[in-house]
Amino acid sequence: MNCKPIKNISKDLIFMVDDYINKYRRYNKLTFRKYQNLGNIEKAINNSALALDIKNQKSDHQYRIQVEALELSRKILLHNKKKISSCKDFDTLLKLIDSLLKDVKGLGELYYYDTTLKLGSYLNIFPEFIYLHRGTREGAKYLGLNYKKEYIKKTDLPNELQTLEPYELEDFLCIYKNSFI
């Protein structure tokens, strides 16, 4: 959720994992707590569709997306709140979000993932896999992983990364991608 690539950091994976935990884990937990405490699915949909962060501002990942696209996404997702609420796992929710929003111009796989992650935290469902998109795909490529897949398994990653959760690994691959080169 914080994919601002870092340059000139140690190439030691353990160092990078420690750096990630110290700099980013707390923010992710605060974001999840915000969404878990919204009180109802309508608020969770409104906030996630509008790409709101913990400060109720448009998150960095979606700064280029036009307000009209976000608003259309919000309306579509609100109209489908029962389908969203019935999802029991992250992959099902992600596929639903993708199918509902695929025709909205200006949105893409990173938006679908981030929106799903926020809605998933409200529903208390989190990814079991590391989904590849944009910078995450680059990070997987630079680590020598199969970056052409929709997602990779945590067990596909080096042992040094196993202490991170799949959503953290998604973030990690993007943030530290330039360090893998």
C-alpha positions as CSV (number, residue, x, y, z in Angstrom):
1,M,0.0,0.0,0.0
2,N,3.0,2.3,0.2
3,C,4.9,1.5,-3.1
4,K,7.4,4.3,-3.3
5,P,10.5,2.5,-4.6
6,I,13.7,2.9,-2.5
7,K,17.0,3.4,-4.1
8,N,20.5,2.6,-2.8
9,I,19.7,0.3,0.0
10,S,21.6,-2.8,1.0
11,K,21.1,-5.8,-1.2
12,D,20.9,-8.0,1.9
13,L,17.3,-9.4,2.0
14,I,17.3,-9.6,5.8
15,F,18.3,-6.0,6.1
16,M,15.5,-5.1,3.6
17,V,12.9,-7.1,5.6
18,D,13.9,-5.4,8.8
19,D,13.7,-2.0,7.1
20,Y,10.3,-2.8,5.7
21,I,9.0,-3.9,9.1
22,N,10.3,-0.7,10.8
23,K,9.0,1.7,8.1
24,Y,5.8,0.2,6.8
25,R,4.2,-2.5,8.9
26,R,2.6,-0.1,11.4
27,Y,1.0,2.0,8.5
28,N,-0.6,-1.2,7.0
29,K,-1.9,-2.2,10.4
30,L,-3.4,1.3,11.0
31,T,-5.0,1.2,7.5
32,F,-6.6,-2.2,8.3
33,R,-7.8,-1.0,11.7
34,K,-9.4,2.0,10.0
35,Y,-11.3,-0.2,7.6
36,Q,-12.2,-2.8,10.2
37,N,-13.7,0.0,12.4
38,L,-15.9,1.7,9.8
39,G,-19.0,0.1,11.1
40,N,-20.8,-1.0,7.9
41,I,-20.2,-2.2,4.4
42,E,-21.4,1.0,2.8
43,K,-18.7,3.0,4.6
44,A,-16.1,0.4,3.7
45,I,-17.1,0.6,0.1
46,N,-17.1,4.4,0.0
47,N,-13.7,4.7,1.5
48,S,-12.0,1.9,-0.5
49,A,-13.6,2.9,-3.8
50,L,-12.5,6.5,-3.3
51,A,-9.0,5.2,-2.4
52,L,-8.9,6.9,1.0
53,D,-5.9,6.3,3.2
54,I,-5.8,6.6,7.0
55,K,-5.9,10.4,6.7
56,N,-9.0,10.3,4.5
57,Q,-7.0,11.5,1.5
58,K,-6.6,9.8,-1.9
59,S,-3.8,7.3,-1.5
60,D,-0.5,7.7,-3.4
61,H,-1.2,4.7,-5.6
62,Q,-4.3,6.2,-7.0
63,Y,-3.3,9.9,-7.3
64,R,-3.6,9.8,-11.1
65,I,-7.1,8.3,-11.2
66,Q,-9.8,10.8,-12.1
67,V,-12.4,11.6,-9.5
68,E,-15.2,10.6,-12.0
69,A,-13.7,7.0,-12.3
70,L,-13.5,6.7,-8.5
71,E,-17.0,7.9,-8.1
72,L,-18.3,5.5,-10.7
73,S,-16.4,2.7,-9.0
74,R,-18.1,3.7,-5.7
75,K,-21.6,3.5,-7.2
76,I,-20.9,0.2,-8.9
77,L,-19.5,-1.4,-5.7
78,L,-22.3,0.0,-3.6
79,H,-24.9,-1.5,-6.0
80,N,-23.1,-4.8,-5.5
81,K,-22.6,-4.7,-1.7
82,K,-24.4,-8.0,-1.1
83,K,-22.1,-9.8,-3.5
84,I,-19.1,-8.2,-1.9
85,S,-20.3,-9.0,1.6
86,S,-20.8,-12.7,0.6
87,C,-17.1,-13.2,-0.4
88,K,-15.3,-15.6,1.9
89,D,-11.8,-15.3,0.6
90,F,-9.5,-12.7,-1.0
91,D,-9.2,-14.3,-4.4
92,T,-13.0,-14.4,-4.9
93,L,-13.3,-10.8,-3.7
94,L,-10.5,-9.7,-6.1
95,K,-12.1,-11.4,-9.0
96,L,-15.5,-9.9,-8.2
97,I,-14.0,-6.4,-7.9
98,D,-12.1,-6.9,-11.2
99,S,-15.2,-8.1,-13.1
100,L,-17.4,-5.3,-11.7
101,L,-15.0,-2.5,-12.5
102,K,-13.2,-3.8,-15.7
103,D,-15.1,-1.4,-17.9
104,V,-14.5,1.7,-15.9
105,K,-11.9,3.7,-17.8
106,G,-8.9,4.8,-15.8
107,L,-8.8,1.9,-13.4
108,G,-6.5,-1.0,-13.5
109,E,-5.1,-4.0,-11.6
110,L,-3.3,-2.0,-8.9
111,Y,-6.6,-0.2,-8.1
112,Y,-8.5,-3.5,-8.0
113,Y,-5.9,-5.0,-5.7
114,D,-5.8,-2.0,-3.3
115,T,-9.6,-1.7,-3.2
116,T,-9.9,-5.4,-2.5
117,L,-7.3,-5.2,0.2
118,K,-9.2,-2.4,2.0
119,L,-12.5,-4.1,1.6
120,G,-11.0,-7.4,2.6
121,S,-9.7,-5.9,5.8
122,Y,-13.2,-4.8,6.6
123,L,-14.5,-8.3,5.9
124,N,-11.5,-9.8,7.7
125,I,-10.2,-11.6,4.6
126,F,-6.6,-11.2,3.5
127,P,-4.6,-12.5,0.5
128,E,-3.0,-16.0,0.7
129,F,-0.9,-15.2,-2.3
130,I,1.3,-12.3,-3.6
131,Y,-0.6,-10.8,-6.4
132,L,1.5,-9.3,-9.2
133,H,0.8,-6.0,-10.8
134,R,2.9,-3.0,-11.8
135,G,5.9,-2.6,-9.5
136,T,5.3,-5.9,-7.7
137,R,5.7,-7.7,-11.0
138,E,9.0,-5.9,-11.6
139,G,10.2,-6.8,-8.2
140,A,9.3,-10.5,-8.8
141,K,11.1,-10.3,-12.1
142,Y,14.3,-8.8,-10.6
143,L,14.3,-11.5,-7.9
144,G,14.2,-14.2,-10.7
145,L,10.7,-15.3,-10.0
146,N,7.9,-16.2,-12.5
147,Y,6.6,-12.6,-12.9
148,K,4.2,-13.5,-15.7
149,K,1.7,-15.2,-13.5
150,E,-1.3,-13.6,-11.8
151,Y,0.2,-14.3,-8.4
152,I,3.0,-16.2,-6.7
153,K,3.0,-18.3,-3.6
154,K,4.9,-17.2,-0.5
155,T,6.9,-20.4,-0.7
156,D,8.2,-19.3,-4.1
157,L,10.1,-16.5,-2.4
158,P,13.5,-16.7,-0.7
159,N,13.6,-17.9,3.0
160,E,14.6,-14.4,4.2
161,L,11.2,-13.1,3.1
162,Q,9.0,-15.8,4.8
163,T,8.4,-13.6,8.0
164,L,6.3,-11.2,5.9
165,E,2.6,-11.7,5.2
166,P,1.5,-12.0,1.6
167,Y,0.1,-8.4,1.5
168,E,3.4,-7.2,3.0
169,L,5.3,-9.1,0.3
170,E,3.3,-7.5,-2.4
171,D,4.3,-4.1,-0.9
172,F,7.9,-5.3,-0.3
173,L,8.5,-6.4,-3.9
174,C,7.4,-3.0,-5.2
175,I,9.2,-0.9,-2.7
176,Y,12.6,-2.7,-2.8
177,K,12.5,-3.7,-6.5
178,N,15.4,-1.4,-7.5
179,S,17.5,-3.0,-4.8
180,F,17.2,-6.4,-6.4
181,I,18.9,-5.3,-9.7
